[in-house]
Amino acid sequence: MDLQNQARSKELAEQFGKDNVVVLLGASEPDSASITAETLTLGDPTFAGPLAGVSLGLPVYHVLEPEIKAEIAPAVYEEQLAMMEMVMNVPKLAAEVAKMRVQVGN
């Protein structure tokens, strides 16, 4: 997760409160999704960005997770996300992101 996105995420969590922010990821690789989810929940694991040592505890989901898919209009999902669902390892992506939610109790 780049430093600008870390800073923006921190600003939004402070502005709206972490109970009013949900993060949706679209990462194609499980490792990338995992690191981003960790950064947004526990803080930057590299200790290099604005979230170094800052635990936002934000709930993070992958956009292809079933509970998110259920919230998207079917026509929109088909047009925007269905192709991704066919080529990505959705169970692995979901598992990596869910680990962080469980770890922080989201």
C-alpha positions in Angstrom: 0.0 0.0 0.0 1.6 3.3 -1.1 2.2 6.1 1.3 -0.5 8.4 -0.2 -3.2 5.8 0.3 -2.0 5.1 3.8 -2.3 8.9 4.6 -5.7 9.1 3.0 -7.0 6.1 4.8 -5.8 7.5 8.1 -7.4 10.9 7.3 -10.8 9.2 6.5 -10.7 7.0 9.6 -10.0 10.1 11.7 -12.6 12.2 9.9 -15.5 9.7 9.9 -14.5 7.4 12.8 -13.3 3.8 12.2 -16.8 2.5 12.9 -18.1 4.4 9.9 -15.4 3.2 7.4 -15.3 -0.1 5.5 -12.4 -0.7 3.1 -12.9 -2.7 -0.1 -9.8 -4.1 -1.8 -9.5 -5.2 -5.4 -6.0 -6.8 -5.2 -5.4 -9.7 -7.6 -2.8 -11.4 -5.4 -3.5 -12.9 -2.0 -0.2 -11.7 -0.6 -0.9 -8.1 -1.7 -4.4 -8.3 -0.2 -3.0 -9.6 3.0 -0.4 -6.9 3.4 -2.9 -4.2 2.6 -5.4 -5.6 5.0 -2.7 -5.8 7.7 -1.7 -2.2 7.1 -5.3 -1.0 7.5 -6.0 -3.0 10.6 -2.8 -3.4 12.5 -0.5 -0.7 11.0 2.2 -0.6 8.4 4.3 -3.8 8.8 7.3 -2.1 7.2 7.2 0.8 9.6 7.8 3.2 6.7 4.5 5.0 6.1 1.9 7.1 7.9 0.4 4.0 9.4 3.7 2.8 11.0 2.7 1.9 14.6 -0.9 3.1 13.9 -3.6 0.5 14.3 -6.7 1.8 12.6 -8.6 -1.5 13.1 -10.7 -0.9 9.9 -12.9 -3.7 8.6 -11.3 -4.7 5.3 -13.0 -6.9 2.7 -12.1 -8.0 -0.8 -14.7 -6.8 -3.4 -15.1 -10.4 -4.6 -16.1 -11.8 -1.1 -19.6 -13.3 -1.1 -20.9 -10.8 1.5 -19.8 -7.9 -0.6 -21.0 -9.5 -3.9 -24.4 -9.8 -2.3 -24.6 -6.0 -1.7 -23.8 -5.1 -5.4 -26.5 -4.9 -8.0 -26.2 -8.1 -10.2 -26.0 -6.1 -13.4 -23.2 -3.9 -12.0 -21.4 -7.0 -10.6 -21.6 -8.7 -14.0 -20.4 -5.7 -15.9 -17.6 -4.7 -13.5 -16.4 -7.7 -11.5 -17.6 -11.0 -13.0 -14.5 -11.4 -15.2 -12.2 -10.8 -12.2 -14.1 -13.5 -10.3 -13.4 -16.0 -13.0 -9.6 -15.5 -13.1 -8.7 -14.8 -9.5 -8.4 -17.2 -6.6 -11.4 -15.8 -4.7 -11.3 -18.2 -1.8 -7.6 -17.5 -1.1 -8.1 -13.7 -1.4 -11.1 -13.9 0.9 -9.2 -16.0 3.4 -6.2 -13.7 3.6 -8.4 -10.6 4.1 -10.7 -12.4 6.6 -7.7 -13.3 8.8 -7.1 -9.6 9.5 -10.8 -9.0 10.4 -10.7 -11.9 12.8 -7.5 -10.8 14.3 -8.9 -7.3 15.2 -12.4 -8.6 15.9 -14.3 -7.1 12.9 
